[in-house]
Amino acid sequence: MKHTDFGSMACPIARSLGKVGEWWSILILRDAFYGLTRFDEFEKSLKIAPNMLTRRLSGLVEGGLMERRQYSTRPPRFEYILTEKGRAFKPVLLAFIAWGNDHLAPEGASLLVVSRETGKPADQVLVDANSGLAINDEDYMFAPGPAATEGMRNRLMEISKMA
């Protein structure tokens, strides 16, 4: 099955989905944040077929989110390490955790983000680093960036008229 290539789309959400939108890729990144680095560790944790894991790891390496490093020459063995781009994906995983706990876990949270100092759960909020304000629908909106296409600008203008 051929997938649509989102890489050439002007939308940052579409481009992001093109790199990590497949669920196995996101779960591999999750496990990498847990500290897993080796093929067999990912395979055991995810219970994923080796050929699928190979494809997903290759995609993450090609996308610049992970780096493949050899750790053994006899036999040749590799580990997969998060790159700077991969580490920058952490806020997305944190948002998945918060959203999943809030909307998909009637039995209660199975994973929390807690303070290392106090052990208390974090109340995750997306904050504007410039103002310190929580980003909400009342005070913030989508706007075209400098590289927005004319189509995106028109779409956003129409949406803002409806609001």
PyMOL commands that set and color helices and strands:
alter all, ss='L'
color gray80, all
select helices_A, chain A and resi 12-20+23-34+39-46+50-62+84-87+90-103+150-162
alter helices_A, ss='H'
color red, helices_A
select strands_A, chain A and resi 66-73+76-82
alter strands_A, ss='S'
color yellow, strands_A
deselect
rebuild
show_as cartoon
